[in-house]
């Protein structure tokens, strides 16, 4: 079967299922696993080259609505009658179901069930440790610095925060993504500042940027140097790799409790 993936999270889902050898093309931003580096590139996830997609004659295209603006890709796939499925994961449970659905469409349903079970078991193992943690710090997640975007309640990072032994600072807002401002964050006084900017490599993010924001140098999280610069690929993409992110985060905020995982 010849599969095309139109965004990084879908590419990572295929790898988790063990079907990367079936990939015949990926979007420009897919960067994992390494062996996809020689595959044809289909354009940025918001501007996929559909002529290229059609020319490759795929058996299945994995589209997504995980980023606003991807709707036009889906509309074009439908218009051209290219076989596809549309994933739109917003939670860990959604990712689990996407593993099952994708494997079914590929014709290997048993692999999807097994992968989903493995994924769920990893989550439960982390939850088991965090359930015994009493002090759960608040985490301010920054997806973009200006204007400020941060995940709200309806988002996988709220779950990742919880299973890692923390709390999303903006869990009170019933949205997947919240546009706020520096003053709002300052007033909420997070215990940790987690910088994970979408599409920006970790080494390109300078944590000193927060010192230039009005009042932030007096924030306890800044005074205590609790600023975490995190890999966007482990936190900003709704794929099974979020579990790797959860473990990395847990070891940073609760090193003792998670020392053996």
ABEGO torsion letter per residue (X at the ends): XBBBBABAAAAAAAAAAGAAAABAEBBAABAOBAAAAABBBAEBAABBBAAAAAAAGBABBBBBAABBGAAAAAAAAAAAGBBBBBBBBABAAAAAAAAAAAAAAAGBAAAAAAAAAAAAAAAAAAAAAAAABABBBBBBBBABAOBBBBBBABBAAAAAAAAAGBBBAAAABBBABBBBBAAAAAAAGBABBBBBBBGBBAAABBAAAAAABBGAAABAAAAAGBBBBBBAAAAABBBAAAAAAAAAAAAAABAAAAAAX
